[in-house]
Amino acid sequence: MSDLPRVCVVGYGVAGKLHHRLLEAAGLRVCAVDPALTGVPAGVHRHRPVDFSPTVRDMTGPVHLWSLCTPTQVHVDVLAEVLERDPLARVIMEKPACRAQDVPRLLELLERYPGARVVVMNQYRHAHALRLLDDLRRRHLPDQPVTAVRVAFSKDRRADMEAGRFVDRDHGVFGYEWPHMLAVASRLLPSEAYRAYVESPVEDVRGVVHEDYFVTAARERAVVADGVELDLYSSVVGDPPGDTGVPDWARPFGHSVGGRRRLAQLQVGPALFTAEMDPVALPDGSRLPANTHRLTAQLPGGVQETLVNDSPMDNALRTAVARLLGDVPLPPVDLRPVHRISALANHFGHARAAAAATAGQLSGGAV
């Protein structure tokens, strides 16, 4: 057992606990760092003992991999601590990699420690269900072009935010599910079309501004290469009314546990191909089993449904571990999603200033 690679999870919230469980299931020894940890946290179930330490500097023994699951605003600080301890560290960073204002420091760290290997997690880049959705489209309508790509990822985070659990005041709604939606778009759009979109100026975005939580719901629409329409929607407060509310195309698909709705859709001529990602709601209010996704093809000749069992997070973590422990050169850290969500948030900079000046008076106005 002592010969197994040892991974340290830094930040032991919801994401950290999930990383712990999946990394242990992949055969790694797990230790954890979190200043709030005292002893073994309640509810942790495992077959092997896990070491807990308050800081990176307090962690003893060898660490072969690091998994950074802290809030975004301290990602670069923690990465600096890890690289100071081990200039050759192998590091998994949860998305988004950092805030836009932290990019220069992140790049400086990566340049200062050229022997380090860093991978930024984004589980939906590894979702087999999205590949199967595109396969479904190609099988039924191989000669028809995609005319629209639509993505809606929402989660009702009001209780969490009121309890003080990770409130992203730098990006608002764009810091939660939006990086996932960009990953989905990158899977469904041709690579050049995605590149052109993610590097283009923000033009058509509407959002709901809250005096404390910044932008709580938003919808962006764009026309990318070859006239393909891109429609992105997310909310962390349920479905707000008005023109920032849930798009008509997403309404037929209900909320699942935690107010979640995770949809990806392709419009191809007269047909619609939709992926409902876990957790998938059922009409009686229950949900499909965990890691079960539903693909629906609405064709001129009828409707076809397919269920897919797949864990994008497990796929992404196992891929990251294999890449980090290998010796094949890694591509540079892709910071385009960071710049995109920052540009979207900056679009509401005037609303942020107005909300700060008139706190309590702009609790939900669309701009």
N, C-alpha and C positions, 0 to 999 in steps of 0.2 A: 504493500500500500504506500510506503514511504517513497517509492520510485515514481509514483504518479505525479504529473505536473500539478503544481499548487497555484491556484488562482486566488487573488484577493479582490473581493467586491468592496468598492469604496462608495459608501452611501447605502443605507439599509432600509430604504422606504419600499414602496410597492415594486418599483423596477428592480431594486437591489435584491429583494427576496425572490423575485422571479428569476433573475440571473443566477442566483444561488442554486435554486432548485434545478434549473435546466443544465447548468454547468456540472453540478454533482451527478446528474443523471447521465451526462456525457462521459463520466469516468474521471473527473478531476477532483482533487482535494480542494476544499473551499475554506478560506478565511475571510474575515470581514472587518472593515474599518468604518466607524461612525462615532462621533463624539457623544451621541445620545445613548449608546449601547452600554448597558451594565449587566454583565453576565450573559446568559442565553436569553434572547427575546422570547416572549410568550408566543406560542403558535408555530414555532420552528420545528419541523419534523424532518429527521434525516437518519441515515444509517451510520454515519461516521461523525466523529466529533469535529467541531468547527471552532477555530480560534477567533476571538473578537478583540479588537484594539480600538482605542479612541482616535488615534491619528496614524497617518502613514509613517511618521517617524517612530512611533511606538511599536510598529509591526516587527516581529522577530522572525528569524528563519528565512529561508529562500522563498522568493516569489517568482514564478515563471511567467505569469500573466496577471494583468490588472484589468479590472472591469469597472469603469467610472460611471456610477449611477447617481451622482450628486445633482442638485439643481444646476441649470445651465449657467447661471451667473458665476459659479465657482469652478466650472470645468477646467479652465486654464490654470487657476491657482493650484488645483489638485494635481493636474498633469505636471506642473513645475515641481511639486513636492516629490512625485513619483520619479521623475527624471533626475532630480538631484540625488535621490537614493540610488537609482540604477540608470546610468546613461544609456544602457542597452535594453531598456524595458520594452516589453510587448504589451500594448495597451489597446483595450476596447473602450471606445467612448460612446455613451448613449447620445442619440440625436436630441436637439441640434448640437453640433460640435461646440459652439460657443455663441456669444453675441457678436454683432458686427464690430462693435468697438474693441472687442478682444482679439480680432483676427490678426492685427500686426504682432501682438505678443505671442499668439499661437504659432505663427509662421517663424518668429524669431526663435522660439523653443525648438521647433523641428529642425531649423538650420543649425542651432547650437549643438543639438544631439543627433547627428546624422545616423548613428547606429541604432537609434530607437525605431520601433515599428508600431505604427498607429493605424487603427481601423475605426471608422465611425459607423456605428450600428444604424441600420434602418431596415427593419424586418420586412417591410413590404417589397423591397427589392428582391426578396427571396421567397415570395409567395407563389407557390406552384399553382394556386387557383387562378392567378392572373395570367400565367402562361397558358393554362387550359382554356381560359376565357377567350384569349386571342386565337388559340387553336380551333375552338368552336366556331368562331367567326370565319376563319379561313376555310373550314370544312364545308360550311353551309353556303357561304357567299364569297368564293375565292376571287372573283373578278370584280367585286364591288368595293369601292374605296370607303374608308372610314370617314364619315362627315362630322362626327362629334365625339369627344371624349368628356365624360362627366364623372366627377368624384365628389362624394359627400361623406365626410367623417365627422361625427358629432359625439359628444359625451357630456352629460349633465354634471358639471363639476361644482355646482353651487355649494353643496354641503362641504365638500373638500376645501373650497376657497374660504368659506366662512370660518372653517376650523383652522385656517392658516396653513394648509398643506400645499406647498409649492404654488404660489401665485406668480405668474410670469407678467410682471408689470412693464417689462421691456418690449415684449412682442404681443401681449394679449393673446387673443385666440390663435394668432399665427405661430405661437410658440408651442402649442400643444399638439393638435392633430395635423396641422398644415405640413410639417416635414413628411409625415406619412403620405399625405395626398400628393406631394411633389414626387415621392418615390413611385406611387401608383402611376402618375402621369408619365414618368420616365419609362415605365414598363410598357405603356399602351401607345405612346406616341413614337413615331420614328425618331431615332437619336438626334438627327439634325433639327427636326421640328421642336423637340424638347429643348435642345440647346438654345435655339433662337428665342423660344418663349422665356426660359428662365433668365436669360441675359438681357431681355428687352425691358424698356421702361414700363412701370405700372400705369395702366390707362383706365381700366373700368373695374373699380372695386367699391363696394358699399359695405358699411359696417355699422354696428350698434355700439355706442360708446357708453361706458360706465364710469362713474366718478372715481372708483377705486380700482376696478379690475381692467381698466383700459378698454380695448375692443373685445366684446364678448361673443359676437357673431359677425360673420363676413361672407360675402360672395364675390368672387372674381370671375370675370368673363373675358376671354381673349380669342382672337382668330390667329391661328398659327399657320405654318407652311401648308400650302395647297388648300387653303380655305377651311381647314379643320377647326371647328368651334371647340374651345376648351371652357368648361364650366366647373368651378371649384367652390364648394360651400362647406362651412363648418360653424358649429356653435358649441359653447360650453355652458349655456343657460337654457337648454330646451330649445323649442322653436319659437323665435320672436315673431311678432306680427309685422306686416308691412312688406316692403320690397326687399328687405334683407331676410325675410322668413325662408323656410325650407322651400327649395325649388319645386315646381309642379311635378317634375319628372321623378323626384325622390319621395313624394307623398305616399304612393301606394305601398311603400316599404316601412313597416312600423319600427318603433324603438324597441330595443332589447334591454337586457339587464343594465342598470346604471345609466339609462337614457341614451344608450349607444345606437348609432346608426352608421354603418360602414359600407359604403356602396361604391362600385365602379361600373360605369356603363359605356358601351360603344354603340353609336348609331351608325348603321350601315344600310344605306338606301331605305327600304321600308321596314327593316328589321332592327330589333334592339337586343343586345347581349349584355346581361347584367350579372355582376358578381356581388352577392351579399356576403360580406366577410364576418367571421365569428366576432361577437355572438349574434346569431341569427334568430330573429323573433318569429314565433309561431302565432297563428290566429287566436289561440286560447290564452295568450299571455306568457306561455312558457318559451323555451328556446331549444334549438337543436343542441346536440351534445357538443362539449367543448372542442374547439379546433375543427368544427365542421362548417364548411362554407357551401352556399347554394348558388349554382350557376343557372341562369334562366335565358333561354333563347326564344324571343317572341318573333316568330317567323310568319310570313303570309299564309303558310299552310297550317299553323297551329303553334302551341307552346310546348317547349321541352324543358325539363328540369333535370339537373345533375347535382348530386351531393359529392363534395370533395373533402377528405380528411387530410389536414395539413397544418403544421405549426410553423408559421413564418418566423417567429422568434427563435424557435429551436433551430430551424434551418440557418438563420442568420448567425447565431452564436457558434454553431458547429463550423460554419464556413469561416468565420473570423478566427476561431482558434486554430484551424488548420493552416490558414494563411500566415498567422502570426508565428506559429511554431515552425513553419517551413522557412526556406531560404530564397524563394522566388521573389524578386523585387516587387514591392507594392506600388500601385499607382499613387500619385499625390492625393492628399486629403481633399475631397471635393467640397469646396466652400461655397459653391453656387447656391445651395438651399439656404445657407446662412444669410447671404446677401439678399436673396429673394424675400425671405420673411422679414428681414429688416427693412427693405424697401416698402413692403406692404404696410408694416407698422408705421413707418415714417410718413406714409400717405395720410395718416390720421394725427400727425403731430400737432396741427392746429387745434384739433378737437381735444387732445390731451391737455393742452395749455388752457383751453376754455373750461374743461372739466375741473382742472385744478383751481381755477380762479372762481368758479361758481359751484363748488362741491355740493352735491345733493340736488342740483337743479337739472343735471343732464343724465339722469339715470335711465337711459334707454333710448335717446333720440337717435334716429338714423341720419347719417351724413353721407 
